[in-house]
């Protein structure tokens, strides 16, 4: 028997009537793949923001000033949360992703507490950004870093929650 040439994208060796036997990928799996990809890029951004935070934490220590325990614990928790999230993303472990959500928002809370402890937001409101920039440029950069970190964590949290939802098996209705 002679095989027909494949026409219009039809697989060779078929006349097109076997479409009902072909396998279809469930939409949950494609959503998981897209979610993992999006979470990977968000983790990269978080890593860059964490790197800037670590540098800003080290600058006062190099000058001989005391280290801030809240800032140090925030950087450490952020780093640990990134490691846990990367493991959970690669291995599709929803428990690790849930741990990431908790630890990362505790770390952001510590970062926000560091910024609020300096009274910088109130000084900016009273005297303006230009006047505060000359005196406290590192603290303003740190406040901007915390704000960006908070925004990225919100996007990462929504992506992680949808990823966890799509990774879990569908509920059976009885």
ZIBELRA-V981515 format. One record per backbone hydrogen bond with DSSP energy under -0.5 kcal/mol. NH is the residue of the N-H (numbers start at 1). CO is the residue of the C=O. E is the energy in kcal/mol with one decimal. If there is no record, write none. Layout:
nh co e
NH CO E
NH CO E
This chain:
nh co e
3 1 -0.5
10 7 -1.3
14 11 -1.0
19 16 -0.7
21 18 -1.6
22 19 -0.9
29 26 -1.0
30 26 -1.1
31 27 -2.2
32 28 -2.3
33 29 -2.1
34 30 -2.3
35 31 -2.5
36 32 -2.7
37 33 -1.9
38 34 -2.5
39 35 -2.7
40 36 -2.0
41 37 -1.7
42 38 -2.1
43 39 -2.3
44 40 -1.7
45 41 -1.9
46 42 -2.4
47 43 -2.3
48 44 -2.0
49 45 -2.4
50 46 -2.5
51 47 -2.1
52 48 -2.0
53 49 -2.1
54 50 -2.4
55 51 -2.1
56 52 -2.6
57 53 -1.7
58 54 -1.9
59 55 -1.9
60 56 -0.7
61 57 -0.7
62 58 -2.1
63 59 -1.5
64 61 -0.7
65 60 -2.3
69 67 -0.6
72 68 -2.3
73 69 -2.6
74 70 -2.2
75 71 -2.3
76 72 -2.3
77 73 -2.6
78 74 -2.4
79 75 -2.3
80 76 -2.5
81 77 -2.5
82 78 -2.1
83 79 -2.0
84 80 -2.5
85 81 -2.5
86 82 -2.3
87 83 -2.1
88 84 -2.5
89 85 -2.8
90 86 -2.5
91 87 -2.3
92 88 -0.7
93 88 -1.8
94 92 -0.7
97 93 -1.5
98 94 -2.2
99 95 -2.2
100 96 -2.2
101 97 -2.0
102 98 -1.9
103 99 -2.8
104 100 -2.7
105 101 -1.6
106 102 -1.7
107 103 -2.2
108 104 -2.2
109 105 -1.9
110 106 -2.1
111 107 -2.1
112 108 -2.7
113 109 -2.1
114 110 -2.0
115 111 -2.0
116 112 -2.6
117 113 -1.9
118 114 -0.8
118 115 -0.6
119 116 -1.2
120 115 -0.8
123 119 -1.7
124 120 -2.5
125 121 -1.8
126 122 -2.0
127 123 -2.8
128 124 -1.8
132 128 -1.5
133 129 -2.1
134 130 -1.0
135 131 -0.7
136 132 -3.1
140 136 -1.9
141 137 -2.3
142 138 -2.2
143 139 -2.2
144 140 -2.3
145 141 -2.4
146 142 -2.3
147 143 -2.1
148 144 -2.5
149 145 -2.6
150 146 -2.4
151 147 -2.1
152 148 -2.6
153 149 -2.4
154 150 -1.8
155 151 -2.0
156 152 -2.6
157 153 -2.4
158 154 -2.1
159 155 -2.1
160 156 -2.7
161 157 -2.6
162 158 -2.0
163 159 -2.2
164 160 -2.7
165 161 -2.3
166 162 -2.3
167 163 -1.9
168 164 -1.6
174 172 -0.5
